[in-house]
Amino acid sequence: MRAVKERMNLYITKSLMDDLRNAIPARERTRFVEDILTRELRRRKLKAALKASAGAWKDKDHPEMKTGKDIDRWIEKGRKGLRRDWSKEWRKRA
């Protein structure tokens, strides 16, 4: 299903428009601008989320992660939980 499109008019400096025209072919400009806007808006949302969550982690709430070794142990434990035994699937014949 195709995304619904809306028309938008923007005013940008002539020099920026000239650069855009020189760098991006006419039939690719909309997609180019859309990609740039998508990337920038995603970056701004992430920045806002990081700012909103700043301070959520309190050392006193996680005494099991006091040292670098504690953190390494926690990471290794998490990685082991993600490992999957594929031996049964490998023995299956297609």
PDB file of N, CA, C and O in Angstrom, chain B, residues numbered from 101:
ATOM      1  N   MET B 101       0.836  -1.180   0.000  1.00  0.00           N
ATOM      2  CA  MET B 101       0.000   0.000   0.000  1.00  0.00           C
ATOM      3  C   MET B 101       0.884   1.247   0.000  1.00  0.00           C
ATOM      4  O   MET B 101       1.817   1.358   0.795  1.00  0.00           O
ATOM      5  N   ARG B 102       0.590   2.152  -0.870  1.00  0.00           N
ATOM      6  CA  ARG B 102       1.395   3.373  -0.989  1.00  0.00           C
ATOM      7  C   ARG B 102       1.025   4.362   0.103  1.00  0.00           C
ATOM      8  O   ARG B 102      -0.128   4.462   0.520  1.00  0.00           O
ATOM      9  N   ALA B 103       2.035   5.086   0.548  1.00  0.00           N
ATOM     10  CA  ALA B 103       1.819   6.111   1.574  1.00  0.00           C
ATOM     11  C   ALA B 103       1.057   7.283   0.980  1.00  0.00           C
ATOM     12  O   ALA B 103       1.261   7.645  -0.178  1.00  0.00           O
ATOM     13  N   VAL B 104       0.190   7.866   1.770  1.00  0.00           N
ATOM     14  CA  VAL B 104      -0.541   9.054   1.347  1.00  0.00           C
ATOM     15  C   VAL B 104       0.442  10.221   1.323  1.00  0.00           C
ATOM     16  O   VAL B 104       1.192  10.430   2.277  1.00  0.00           O
ATOM     17  N   LYS B 105       0.435  10.962   0.251  1.00  0.00           N
ATOM     18  CA  LYS B 105       1.355  12.093   0.092  1.00  0.00           C
ATOM     19  C   LYS B 105       0.588  13.405   0.245  1.00  0.00           C
ATOM     20  O   LYS B 105      -0.593  13.498  -0.091  1.00  0.00           O
ATOM     21  N   GLU B 106       1.274  14.397   0.751  1.00  0.00           N
ATOM     22  CA  GLU B 106       0.719  15.751   0.851  1.00  0.00           C
ATOM     23  C   GLU B 106       1.698  16.720   0.235  1.00  0.00           C
ATOM     24  O   GLU B 106       2.914  16.542   0.303  1.00  0.00           O
ATOM     25  N   ARG B 107       1.144  17.736  -0.360  1.00  0.00           N
ATOM     26  CA  ARG B 107       1.982  18.766  -0.973  1.00  0.00           C
ATOM     27  C   ARG B 107       2.389  19.768   0.094  1.00  0.00           C
ATOM     28  O   ARG B 107       1.634  20.075   1.017  1.00  0.00           O
ATOM     29  N   MET B 108       3.616  20.272  -0.065  1.00  0.00           N
ATOM     30  CA  MET B 108       4.148  21.232   0.895  1.00  0.00           C
ATOM     31  C   MET B 108       4.972  22.268   0.144  1.00  0.00           C
ATOM     32  O   MET B 108       5.784  21.914  -0.711  1.00  0.00           O
ATOM     33  N   ASN B 109       4.776  23.512   0.449  1.00  0.00           N
ATOM     34  CA  ASN B 109       5.566  24.582  -0.171  1.00  0.00           C
ATOM     35  C   ASN B 109       6.540  25.125   0.852  1.00  0.00           C
ATOM     36  O   ASN B 109       6.164  25.427   1.984  1.00  0.00           O
ATOM     37  N   LEU B 110       7.779  25.245   0.454  1.00  0.00           N
ATOM     38  CA  LEU B 110       8.824  25.749   1.335  1.00  0.00           C
ATOM     39  C   LEU B 110       9.538  26.925   0.686  1.00  0.00           C
ATOM     40  O   LEU B 110       9.658  27.006  -0.536  1.00  0.00           O
ATOM     41  N   TYR B 111       9.998  27.814   1.514  1.00  0.00           N
ATOM     42  CA  TYR B 111      10.850  28.900   1.030  1.00  0.00           C
ATOM     43  C   TYR B 111      12.246  28.643   1.566  1.00  0.00           C
ATOM     44  O   TYR B 111      12.460  28.592   2.777  1.00  0.00           O
ATOM     45  N   ILE B 112      13.196  28.482   0.650  1.00  0.00           N
ATOM     46  CA  ILE B 112      14.594  28.304   1.031  1.00  0.00           C
ATOM     47  C   ILE B 112      15.430  29.297   0.234  1.00  0.00           C
ATOM     48  O   ILE B 112      14.972  29.852  -0.765  1.00  0.00           O
ATOM     49  N   THR B 113      16.646  29.508   0.682  1.00  0.00           N
ATOM     50  CA  THR B 113      17.495  30.486  -0.013  1.00  0.00           C
ATOM     51  C   THR B 113      17.789  30.019  -1.438  1.00  0.00           C
ATOM     52  O   THR B 113      17.819  28.824  -1.733  1.00  0.00           O
ATOM     53  N   LYS B 114      18.002  30.990  -2.296  1.00  0.00           N
ATOM     54  CA  LYS B 114      18.298  30.681  -3.696  1.00  0.00           C
ATOM     55  C   LYS B 114      19.554  29.837  -3.817  1.00  0.00           C
ATOM     56  O   LYS B 114      19.597  28.900  -4.614  1.00  0.00           O
ATOM     57  N   SER B 115      20.572  30.157  -3.037  1.00  0.00           N
ATOM     58  CA  SER B 115      21.828  29.396  -3.134  1.00  0.00           C
ATOM     59  C   SER B 115      21.618  27.932  -2.732  1.00  0.00           C
ATOM     60  O   SER B 115      22.201  27.035  -3.340  1.00  0.00           O
ATOM     61  N   LEU B 116      20.794  27.689  -1.717  1.00  0.00           N
ATOM     62  CA  LEU B 116      20.509  26.315  -1.321  1.00  0.00           C
ATOM     63  C   LEU B 116      19.719  25.594  -2.414  1.00  0.00           C
ATOM     64  O   LEU B 116      19.977  24.428  -2.711  1.00  0.00           O
ATOM     65  N   MET B 117      18.761  26.296  -3.004  1.00  0.00           N
ATOM     66  CA  MET B 117      17.982  25.699  -4.090  1.00  0.00           C
ATOM     67  C   MET B 117      18.869  25.397  -5.296  1.00  0.00           C
ATOM     68  O   MET B 117      18.718  24.356  -5.936  1.00  0.00           O
ATOM     69  N   ASP B 118      19.783  26.297  -5.602  1.00  0.00           N
ATOM     70  CA  ASP B 118      20.717  26.057  -6.711  1.00  0.00           C
ATOM     71  C   ASP B 118      21.574  24.817  -6.441  1.00  0.00           C
ATOM     72  O   ASP B 118      21.786  23.992  -7.329  1.00  0.00           O
ATOM     73  N   ASP B 119      22.063  24.698  -5.205  1.00  0.00           N
ATOM     74  CA  ASP B 119      22.855  23.523  -4.836  1.00  0.00           C
ATOM     75  C   ASP B 119      22.027  22.244  -4.969  1.00  0.00           C
ATOM     76  O   ASP B 119      22.520  21.230  -5.463  1.00  0.00           O
ATOM     77  N   LEU B 120      20.792  22.294  -4.535  1.00  0.00           N
ATOM     78  CA  LEU B 120      19.907  21.135  -4.635  1.00  0.00           C
ATOM     79  C   LEU B 120      19.682  20.749  -6.095  1.00  0.00           C
ATOM     80  O   LEU B 120      19.763  19.576  -6.459  1.00  0.00           O
ATOM     81  N   ARG B 121      19.404  21.736  -6.912  1.00  0.00           N
ATOM     82  CA  ARG B 121      19.179  21.477  -8.342  1.00  0.00           C
ATOM     83  C   ARG B 121      20.428  20.888  -9.013  1.00  0.00           C
ATOM     84  O   ARG B 121      20.327  20.011  -9.871  1.00  0.00           O
ATOM     85  N   ASN B 122      21.599  21.381  -8.611  1.00  0.00           N
ATOM     86  CA  ASN B 122      22.852  20.896  -9.205  1.00  0.00           C
ATOM     87  C   ASN B 122      23.224  19.495  -8.719  1.00  0.00           C
ATOM     88  O   ASN B 122      23.834  18.723  -9.460  1.00  0.00           O
ATOM     89  N   ALA B 123      22.866  19.170  -7.496  1.00  0.00           N
ATOM     90  CA  ALA B 123      23.299  17.913  -6.903  1.00  0.00           C
ATOM     91  C   ALA B 123      22.317  16.761  -7.105  1.00  0.00           C
ATOM     92  O   ALA B 123      22.724  15.604  -7.211  1.00  0.00           O
ATOM     93  N   ILE B 124      21.019  17.083  -7.159  1.00  0.00           N
ATOM     94  CA  ILE B 124      20.005  16.029  -7.187  1.00  0.00           C
ATOM     95  C   ILE B 124      19.139  16.184  -8.434  1.00  0.00           C
ATOM     96  O   ILE B 124      18.590  17.260  -8.672  1.00  0.00           O
ATOM     97  N   PRO B 125      19.010  15.138  -9.225  1.00  0.00           N
ATOM     98  CA  PRO B 125      18.145  15.211 -10.420  1.00  0.00           C
ATOM     99  C   PRO B 125      16.701  15.535 -10.043  1.00  0.00           C
ATOM    100  O   PRO B 125      16.238  15.185  -8.958  1.00  0.00           O
ATOM    101  N   ALA B 126      16.003  16.204 -10.947  1.00  0.00           N
ATOM    102  CA  ALA B 126      14.653  16.703 -10.683  1.00  0.00           C
ATOM    103  C   ALA B 126      13.718  15.639 -10.108  1.00  0.00           C
ATOM    104  O   ALA B 126      13.010  15.911  -9.139  1.00  0.00           O
ATOM    105  N   ARG B 127      13.701  14.468 -10.666  1.00  0.00           N
ATOM    106  CA  ARG B 127      12.758  13.430 -10.227  1.00  0.00           C
ATOM    107  C   ARG B 127      13.179  12.714  -8.944  1.00  0.00           C
ATOM    108  O   ARG B 127      12.493  11.804  -8.480  1.00  0.00           O
ATOM    109  N   GLU B 128      14.301  13.126  -8.381  1.00  0.00           N
ATOM    110  CA  GLU B 128      14.781  12.508  -7.141  1.00  0.00           C
ATOM    111  C   GLU B 128      14.753  13.466  -5.959  1.00  0.00           C
ATOM    112  O   GLU B 128      15.049  13.060  -4.835  1.00  0.00           O
ATOM    113  N   ARG B 129      14.410  14.711  -6.186  1.00  0.00           N
ATOM    114  CA  ARG B 129      14.493  15.725  -5.126  1.00  0.00           C
ATOM    115  C   ARG B 129      13.503  15.501  -3.991  1.00  0.00           C
ATOM    116  O   ARG B 129      13.852  15.651  -2.820  1.00  0.00           O
ATOM    117  N   THR B 130      12.284  15.145  -4.328  1.00  0.00           N
ATOM    118  CA  THR B 130      11.288  14.927  -3.277  1.00  0.00           C
ATOM    119  C   THR B 130      11.753  13.823  -2.343  1.00  0.00           C
ATOM    120  O   THR B 130      11.701  13.972  -1.122  1.00  0.00           O
ATOM    121  N   ARG B 131      12.207  12.717  -2.913  1.00  0.00           N
ATOM    122  CA  ARG B 131      12.673  11.596  -2.100  1.00  0.00           C
ATOM    123  C   ARG B 131      13.887  11.990  -1.267  1.00  0.00           C
ATOM    124  O   ARG B 131      14.013  11.588  -0.111  1.00  0.00           O
ATOM    125  N   PHE B 132      14.774  12.775  -1.860  1.00  0.00           N
ATOM    126  CA  PHE B 132      15.966  13.243  -1.152  1.00  0.00           C
ATOM    127  C   PHE B 132      15.571  14.078   0.068  1.00  0.00           C
ATOM    128  O   PHE B 132      16.056  13.840   1.174  1.00  0.00           O
ATOM    129  N   VAL B 133      14.697  15.047  -0.141  1.00  0.00           N
ATOM    130  CA  VAL B 133      14.256  15.919   0.955  1.00  0.00           C
ATOM    131  C   VAL B 133      13.508  15.091   2.005  1.00  0.00           C
ATOM    132  O   VAL B 133      13.693  15.303   3.204  1.00  0.00           O
ATOM    133  N   GLU B 134      12.678  14.165   1.570  1.00  0.00           N
ATOM    134  CA  GLU B 134      11.939  13.310   2.494  1.00  0.00           C
ATOM    135  C   GLU B 134      12.897  12.471   3.348  1.00  0.00           C
ATOM    136  O   GLU B 134      12.691  12.327   4.553  1.00  0.00           O
ATOM    137  N   ASP B 135      13.924  11.931   2.736  1.00  0.00           N
ATOM    138  CA  ASP B 135      14.910  11.144   3.480  1.00  0.00           C
ATOM    139  C   ASP B 135      15.623  11.994   4.531  1.00  0.00           C
ATOM    140  O   ASP B 135      15.810  11.565   5.670  1.00  0.00           O
ATOM    141  N   ILE B 136      16.015  13.194   4.136  1.00  0.00           N
ATOM    142  CA  ILE B 136      16.711  14.090   5.069  1.00  0.00           C
ATOM    143  C   ILE B 136      15.787  14.469   6.232  1.00  0.00           C
ATOM    144  O   ILE B 136      16.206  14.451   7.389  1.00  0.00           O
ATOM    145  N   LEU B 137      14.541  14.810   5.928  1.00  0.00           N
ATOM    146  CA  LEU B 137      13.589  15.170   6.987  1.00  0.00           C
ATOM    147  C   LEU B 137      13.329  13.988   7.918  1.00  0.00           C
ATOM    148  O   LEU B 137      13.267  14.160   9.135  1.00  0.00           O
ATOM    149  N   THR B 138      13.178  12.808   7.362  1.00  0.00           N
ATOM    150  CA  THR B 138      12.941  11.615   8.172  1.00  0.00           C
ATOM    151  C   THR B 138      14.089  11.383   9.133  1.00  0.00           C
ATOM    152  O   THR B 138      13.880  11.137  10.321  1.00  0.00           O
ATOM    153  N   ARG B 139      15.305  11.464   8.610  1.00  0.00           N
ATOM    154  CA  ARG B 139      16.504  11.257   9.430  1.00  0.00           C
ATOM    155  C   ARG B 139      16.606  12.296  10.540  1.00  0.00           C
ATOM    156  O   ARG B 139      16.888  11.955  11.689  1.00  0.00           O
ATOM    157  N   GLU B 140      16.379  13.551  10.203  1.00  0.00           N
ATOM    158  CA  GLU B 140      16.509  14.626  11.197  1.00  0.00           C
ATOM    159  C   GLU B 140      15.415  14.533  12.252  1.00  0.00           C
ATOM    160  O   GLU B 140      15.682  14.727  13.438  1.00  0.00           O
ATOM    161  N   LEU B 141      14.192  14.240  11.839  1.00  0.00           N
ATOM    162  CA  LEU B 141      13.107  14.120  12.816  1.00  0.00           C
ATOM    163  C   LEU B 141      13.335  12.926  13.742  1.00  0.00           C
ATOM    164  O   LEU B 141      13.050  13.012  14.937  1.00  0.00           O
ATOM    165  N   ARG B 142      13.840  11.824  13.213  1.00  0.00           N
ATOM    166  CA  ARG B 142      14.159  10.659  14.046  1.00  0.00           C
ATOM    167  C   ARG B 142      15.246  11.028  15.048  1.00  0.00           C
ATOM    168  O   ARG B 142      15.169  10.647  16.216  1.00  0.00           O
ATOM    169  N   ARG B 143      16.256  11.766  14.600  1.00  0.00           N
ATOM    170  CA  ARG B 143      17.345  12.197  15.489  1.00  0.00           C
ATOM    171  C   ARG B 143      16.816  13.079  16.613  1.00  0.00           C
ATOM    172  O   ARG B 143      17.206  12.924  17.770  1.00  0.00           O
ATOM    173  N   ARG B 144      15.924  14.005  16.264  1.00  0.00           N
ATOM    174  CA  ARG B 144      15.364  14.905  17.277  1.00  0.00           C
ATOM    175  C   ARG B 144      14.481  14.159  18.283  1.00  0.00           C
ATOM    176  O   ARG B 144      14.497  14.469  19.474  1.00  0.00           O
ATOM    177  N   LYS B 145      13.712  13.174  17.802  1.00  0.00           N
ATOM    178  CA  LYS B 145      12.880  12.371  18.714  1.00  0.00           C
ATOM    179  C   LYS B 145      13.762  11.582  19.673  1.00  0.00           C
ATOM    180  O   LYS B 145      13.470  11.499  20.866  1.00  0.00           O
ATOM    181  N   LEU B 146      14.837  11.004  19.154  1.00  0.00           N
ATOM    182  CA  LEU B 146      15.751  10.258  20.004  1.00  0.00           C
ATOM    183  C   LEU B 146      16.396  11.176  21.039  1.00  0.00           C
ATOM    184  O   LEU B 146      16.517  10.818  22.211  1.00  0.00           O
ATOM    185  N   LYS B 147      16.804  12.347  20.601  1.00  0.00           N
ATOM    186  CA  LYS B 147      17.418  13.315  21.519  1.00  0.00           C
ATOM    187  C   LYS B 147      16.437  13.701  22.624  1.00  0.00           C
ATOM    188  O   LYS B 147      16.823  13.805  23.788  1.00  0.00           O
ATOM    189  N   ALA B 148      15.175  13.913  22.265  1.00  0.00           N
ATOM    190  CA  ALA B 148      14.154  14.263  23.257  1.00  0.00           C
ATOM    191  C   ALA B 148      13.922  13.101  24.224  1.00  0.00           C
ATOM    192  O   ALA B 148      13.771  13.315  25.427  1.00  0.00           O
ATOM    193  N   ALA B 149      13.892  11.876  23.704  1.00  0.00           N
ATOM    194  CA  ALA B 149      13.694  10.702  24.556  1.00  0.00           C
ATOM    195  C   ALA B 149      14.855  10.535  25.525  1.00  0.00           C
ATOM    196  O   ALA B 149      14.652  10.216  26.696  1.00  0.00           O
ATOM    197  N   LEU B 150      16.075  10.752  25.034  1.00  0.00           N
ATOM    198  CA  LEU B 150      17.246  10.647  25.901  1.00  0.00           C
ATOM    199  C   LEU B 150      17.216  11.724  26.985  1.00  0.00           C
ATOM    200  O   LEU B 150      17.562  11.466  28.138  1.00  0.00           O
ATOM    201  N   LYS B 151      16.807  12.914  26.609  1.00  0.00           N
ATOM    202  CA  LYS B 151      16.720  14.000  27.582  1.00  0.00           C
ATOM    203  C   LYS B 151      15.652  13.691  28.629  1.00  0.00           C
ATOM    204  O   LYS B 151      15.863  13.915  29.821  1.00  0.00           O
ATOM    205  N   ALA B 152      14.499  13.173  28.180  1.00  0.00           N
ATOM    206  CA  ALA B 152      13.402  12.861  29.094  1.00  0.00           C
ATOM    207  C   ALA B 152      13.768  11.729  30.050  1.00  0.00           C
ATOM    208  O   ALA B 152      13.293  11.693  31.185  1.00  0.00           O
ATOM    209  N   SER B 153      14.608  10.810  29.596  1.00  0.00           N
ATOM    210  CA  SER B 153      14.947   9.658  30.437  1.00  0.00           C
ATOM    211  C   SER B 153      16.216   9.879  31.263  1.00  0.00           C
ATOM    212  O   SER B 153      16.602   9.011  32.045  1.00  0.00           O
ATOM    213  N   ALA B 154      16.852  11.005  31.098  1.00  0.00           N
ATOM    214  CA  ALA B 154      18.083  11.286  31.846  1.00  0.00           C
ATOM    215  C   ALA B 154      17.807  11.213  33.341  1.00  0.00           C
ATOM    216  O   ALA B 154      16.854  11.808  33.845  1.00  0.00           O
ATOM    217  N   GLY B 155      18.651  10.477  34.032  1.00  0.00           N
ATOM    218  CA  GLY B 155      18.502  10.349  35.480  1.00  0.00           C
ATOM    219  C   GLY B 155      17.599   9.204  35.910  1.00  0.00           C
ATOM    220  O   GLY B 155      17.428   8.970  37.106  1.00  0.00           O
ATOM    221  N   ALA B 156      17.018   8.486  34.956  1.00  0.00           N
ATOM    222  CA  ALA B 156      16.126   7.380  35.308  1.00  0.00           C
ATOM    223  C   ALA B 156      16.891   6.243  35.980  1.00  0.00           C
ATOM    224  O   ALA B 156      16.339   5.537  36.824  1.00  0.00           O
ATOM    225  N   TRP B 157      18.144   6.067  35.614  1.00  0.00           N
ATOM    226  CA  TRP B 157      18.976   5.009  36.193  1.00  0.00           C
ATOM    227  C   TRP B 157      19.648   5.564  37.441  1.00  0.00           C
ATOM    228  O   TRP B 157      20.376   6.555  37.381  1.00  0.00           O
ATOM    229  N   LYS B 158      19.399   4.922  38.555  1.00  0.00           N
ATOM    230  CA  LYS B 158      20.019   5.330  39.814  1.00  0.00           C
ATOM    231  C   LYS B 158      20.932   4.203  40.286  1.00  0.00           C
ATOM    232  O   LYS B 158      20.510   3.050  40.373  1.00  0.00           O
ATOM    233  N   ASP B 159      22.177   4.539  40.589  1.00  0.00           N
ATOM    234  CA  ASP B 159      23.130   3.535  41.041  1.00  0.00           C
ATOM    235  C   ASP B 159      22.616   2.775  42.261  1.00  0.00           C
ATOM    236  O   ASP B 159      22.834   1.569  42.378  1.00  0.00           O
ATOM    237  N   LYS B 160      21.931   3.479  43.174  1.00  0.00           N
ATOM    238  CA  LYS B 160      21.441   2.823  44.397  1.00  0.00           C
ATOM    239  C   LYS B 160      20.398   1.749  44.092  1.00  0.00           C
ATOM    240  O   LYS B 160      20.199   0.830  44.886  1.00  0.00           O
ATOM    241  N   ASP B 161      19.732   1.865  42.939  1.00  0.00           N
ATOM    242  CA  ASP B 161      18.730   0.868  42.554  1.00  0.00           C
ATOM    243  C   ASP B 161      19.345  -0.365  41.901  1.00  0.00           C
ATOM    244  O   ASP B 161      18.651  -1.357  41.680  1.00  0.00           O
ATOM    245  N   HIS B 162      20.633  -0.313  41.593  1.00  0.00           N
ATOM    246  CA  HIS B 162      21.308  -1.415  40.897  1.00  0.00           C
ATOM    247  C   HIS B 162      22.658  -1.720  41.545  1.00  0.00           C
ATOM    248  O   HIS B 162      23.701  -1.551  40.913  1.00  0.00           O
ATOM    249  N   PRO B 163      22.647  -2.163  42.791  1.00  0.00           N
ATOM    250  CA  PRO B 163      23.927  -2.447  43.464  1.00  0.00           C
ATOM    251  C   PRO B 163      24.670  -3.614  42.830  1.00  0.00           C
ATOM    252  O   PRO B 163      25.878  -3.756  43.022  1.00  0.00           O
ATOM    253  N   GLU B 164      23.960  -4.453  42.073  1.00  0.00           N
ATOM    254  CA  GLU B 164      24.607  -5.592  41.420  1.00  0.00           C
ATOM    255  C   GLU B 164      25.499  -5.161  40.264  1.00  0.00           C
ATOM    256  O   GLU B 164      26.184  -5.995  39.672  1.00  0.00           O
ATOM    257  N   MET B 165      25.503  -3.869  39.930  1.00  0.00           N
ATOM    258  CA  MET B 165      26.307  -3.358  38.822  1.00  0.00           C
ATOM    259  C   MET B 165      27.247  -2.251  39.286  1.00  0.00           C
ATOM    260  O   MET B 165      27.373  -1.214  38.634  1.00  0.00           O
ATOM    261  N   LYS B 166      27.895  -2.482  40.406  1.00  0.00           N
ATOM    262  CA  LYS B 166      28.776  -1.455  40.958  1.00  0.00           C
ATOM    263  C   LYS B 166      30.084  -1.302  40.210  1.00  0.00           C
ATOM    264  O   LYS B 166      30.585  -0.189  40.048  1.00  0.00           O
ATOM    265  N   THR B 167      30.638  -2.411  39.754  1.00  0.00           N
ATOM    266  CA  THR B 167      31.961  -2.360  39.131  1.00  0.00           C
ATOM    267  C   THR B 167      31.883  -2.751  37.658  1.00  0.00           C
ATOM    268  O   THR B 167      30.863  -3.245  37.178  1.00  0.00           O
ATOM    269  N   GLY B 168      32.966  -2.521  36.974  1.00  0.00           N
ATOM    270  CA  GLY B 168      33.050  -2.932  35.572  1.00  0.00           C
ATOM    271  C   GLY B 168      32.888  -4.433  35.417  1.00  0.00           C
ATOM    272  O   GLY B 168      32.271  -4.900  34.460  1.00  0.00           O
ATOM    273  N   LYS B 169      33.451  -5.203  36.372  1.00  0.00           N
ATOM    274  CA  LYS B 169      33.309  -6.663  36.330  1.00  0.00           C
ATOM    275  C   LYS B 169      31.854  -7.072  36.513  1.00  0.00           C
ATOM    276  O   LYS B 169      31.376  -8.011  35.876  1.00  0.00           O
ATOM    277  N   ASP B 170      31.155  -6.358  37.390  1.00  0.00           N
ATOM    278  CA  ASP B 170      29.720  -6.642  37.580  1.00  0.00           C
ATOM    279  C   ASP B 170      28.947  -6.410  36.291  1.00  0.00           C
ATOM    280  O   ASP B 170      28.077  -7.200  35.925  1.00  0.00           O
ATOM    281  N   ILE B 171      29.266  -5.343  35.622  1.00  0.00           N
ATOM    282  CA  ILE B 171      28.575  -5.010  34.363  1.00  0.00           C
ATOM    283  C   ILE B 171      28.907  -6.051  33.298  1.00  0.00           C
ATOM    284  O   ILE B 171      28.023  -6.497  32.566  1.00  0.00           O
ATOM    285  N   ASP B 172      30.183  -6.439  33.209  1.00  0.00           N
ATOM    286  CA  ASP B 172      30.579  -7.482  32.245  1.00  0.00           C
ATOM    287  C   ASP B 172      29.822  -8.782  32.511  1.00  0.00           C
ATOM    288  O   ASP B 172      29.358  -9.437  31.577  1.00  0.00           O
ATOM    289  N   ARG B 173      29.698  -9.152  33.786  1.00  0.00           N
ATOM    290  CA  ARG B 173      28.983 -10.364  34.160  1.00  0.00           C
ATOM    291  C   ARG B 173      27.513 -10.273  33.732  1.00  0.00           C
ATOM    292  O   ARG B 173      26.949 -11.240  33.219  1.00  0.00           O
ATOM    293  N   TRP B 174      26.903  -9.110  33.947  1.00  0.00           N
ATOM    294  CA  TRP B 174      25.500  -8.902  33.575  1.00  0.00           C
ATOM    295  C   TRP B 174      25.322  -9.011  32.050  1.00  0.00           C
ATOM    296  O   TRP B 174      24.364  -9.620  31.574  1.00  0.00           O
ATOM    297  N   ILE B 175      26.241  -8.425  31.303  1.00  0.00           N
ATOM    298  CA  ILE B 175      26.176  -8.496  29.837  1.00  0.00           C
ATOM    299  C   ILE B 175      26.317  -9.940  29.372  1.00  0.00           C
ATOM    300  O   ILE B 175      25.560 -10.398  28.516  1.00  0.00           O
ATOM    301  N   GLU B 176      27.290 -10.658  29.938  1.00  0.00           N
ATOM    302  CA  GLU B 176      27.499 -12.059  29.540  1.00  0.00           C
ATOM    303  C   GLU B 176      26.281 -12.916  29.863  1.00  0.00           C
ATOM    304  O   GLU B 176      25.905 -13.788  29.080  1.00  0.00           O
ATOM    305  N   LYS B 177      25.675 -12.672  31.001  1.00  0.00           N
ATOM    306  CA  LYS B 177      24.459 -13.414  31.374  1.00  0.00           C
ATOM    307  C   LYS B 177      23.345 -13.141  30.362  1.00  0.00           C
ATOM    308  O   LYS B 177      22.633 -14.061  29.958  1.00  0.00           O
ATOM    309  N   GLY B 178      23.196 -11.897  29.959  1.00  0.00           N
ATOM    310  CA  GLY B 178      22.184 -11.544  28.958  1.00  0.00           C
ATOM    311  C   GLY B 178      22.460 -12.187  27.613  1.00  0.00           C
ATOM    312  O   GLY B 178      21.537 -12.634  26.932  1.00  0.00           O
ATOM    313  N   ARG B 179      23.714 -12.234  27.232  1.00  0.00           N
ATOM    314  CA  ARG B 179      24.089 -12.855  25.958  1.00  0.00           C
ATOM    315  C   ARG B 179      23.802 -14.356  25.973  1.00  0.00           C
ATOM    316  O   ARG B 179      23.340 -14.912  24.977  1.00  0.00           O
ATOM    317  N   LYS B 180      24.073 -15.005  27.093  1.00  0.00           N
ATOM    318  CA  LYS B 180      23.798 -16.436  27.194  1.00  0.00           C
ATOM    319  C   LYS B 180      22.304 -16.701  27.046  1.00  0.00           C
ATOM    320  O   LYS B 180      21.905 -17.710  26.464  1.00  0.00           O
ATOM    321  N   GLY B 181      21.488 -15.810  27.565  1.00  0.00           N
ATOM    322  CA  GLY B 181      20.040 -15.967  27.462  1.00  0.00           C
ATOM    323  C   GLY B 181      19.534 -15.840  26.038  1.00  0.00           C
ATOM    324  O   GLY B 181      18.453 -16.328  25.710  1.00  0.00           O
ATOM    325  N   LEU B 182      20.320 -15.180  25.188  1.00  0.00           N
ATOM    326  CA  LEU B 182      19.913 -14.994  23.799  1.00  0.00           C
ATOM    327  C   LEU B 182      20.380 -16.125  22.894  1.00  0.00           C
ATOM    328  O   LEU B 182      19.933 -16.236  21.752  1.00  0.00           O
ATOM    329  N   ARG B 183      21.262 -16.949  23.394  1.00  0.00           N
ATOM    330  CA  ARG B 183      21.776 -18.049  22.571  1.00  0.00           C
ATOM    331  C   ARG B 183      20.694 -19.094  22.389  1.00  0.00           C
ATOM    332  O   ARG B 183      19.918 -19.373  23.304  1.00  0.00           O
ATOM    333  N   ARG B 184      20.653 -19.653  21.226  1.00  0.00           N
ATOM    334  CA  ARG B 184      19.644 -20.647  20.904  1.00  0.00           C
ATOM    335  C   ARG B 184      20.322 -21.916  20.424  1.00  0.00           C
ATOM    336  O   ARG B 184      21.302 -21.874  19.679  1.00  0.00           O
ATOM    337  N   ASP B 185      19.790 -23.032  20.859  1.00  0.00           N
ATOM    338  CA  ASP B 185      20.303 -24.327  20.421  1.00  0.00           C
ATOM    339  C   ASP B 185      19.639 -24.657  19.084  1.00  0.00           C
ATOM    340  O   ASP B 185      18.445 -24.950  19.032  1.00  0.00           O
ATOM    341  N   TRP B 186      20.418 -24.606  18.010  1.00  0.00           N
ATOM    342  CA  TRP B 186      19.901 -24.850  16.665  1.00  0.00           C
ATOM    343  C   TRP B 186      20.033 -26.312  16.242  1.00  0.00           C
ATOM    344  O   TRP B 186      19.652 -26.662  15.125  1.00  0.00           O
ATOM    345  N   SER B 187      20.560 -27.168  17.108  1.00  0.00           N
ATOM    346  CA  SER B 187      20.859 -28.538  16.701  1.00  0.00           C
ATOM    347  C   SER B 187      19.634 -29.272  16.163  1.00  0.00           C
ATOM    348  O   SER B 187      19.757 -30.020  15.193  1.00  0.00           O
ATOM    349  N   LYS B 188      18.478 -29.086  16.750  1.00  0.00           N
ATOM    350  CA  LYS B 188      17.275 -29.766  16.249  1.00  0.00           C
ATOM    351  C   LYS B 188      16.918 -29.284  14.849  1.00  0.00           C
ATOM    352  O   LYS B 188      16.575 -30.088  13.982  1.00  0.00           O
ATOM    353  N   GLU B 189      16.997 -27.976  14.626  1.00  0.00           N
ATOM    354  CA  GLU B 189      16.672 -27.424  13.319  1.00  0.00           C
ATOM    355  C   GLU B 189      17.680 -27.876  12.271  1.00  0.00           C
ATOM    356  O   GLU B 189      17.305 -28.115  11.123  1.00  0.00           O
ATOM    357  N   TRP B 190      18.940 -27.996  12.640  1.00  0.00           N
ATOM    358  CA  TRP B 190      19.966 -28.398  11.691  1.00  0.00           C
ATOM    359  C   TRP B 190      19.799 -29.852  11.243  1.00  0.00           C
ATOM    360  O   TRP B 190      20.174 -30.218  10.130  1.00  0.00           O
ATOM    361  N   ARG B 191      19.238 -30.661  12.119  1.00  0.00           N
ATOM    362  CA  ARG B 191      19.045 -32.077  11.785  1.00  0.00           C
ATOM    363  C   ARG B 191      17.842 -32.298  10.871  1.00  0.00           C
ATOM    364  O   ARG B 191      17.724 -33.346  10.237  1.00  0.00           O
ATOM    365  N   LYS B 192      16.945 -31.304  10.805  1.00  0.00           N
ATOM    366  CA  LYS B 192      15.759 -31.443   9.950  1.00  0.00           C
ATOM    367  C   LYS B 192      16.169 -31.416   8.495  1.00  0.00           C
ATOM    368  O   LYS B 192      17.093 -30.698   8.111  1.00  0.00           O
ATOM    369  N   ARG B 193      15.488 -32.190   7.701  1.00  0.00           N
ATOM    370  CA  ARG B 193      15.710 -32.199   6.243  1.00  0.00           C
ATOM    371  C   ARG B 193      14.597 -31.422   5.575  1.00  0.00           C
ATOM    372  O   ARG B 193      13.433 -31.546   5.956  1.00  0.00           O
ATOM    373  N   ALA B 194      14.942 -30.627   4.587  1.00  0.00           N
ATOM    374  CA  ALA B 194      13.939 -29.832   3.871  1.00  0.00           C
ATOM    375  C   ALA B 194      13.183 -30.704   2.888  1.00  0.00           C
ATOM    376  O   ALA B 194      12.295 -30.219   2.188  1.00  0.00           O
TER     377      ALA B 194
END
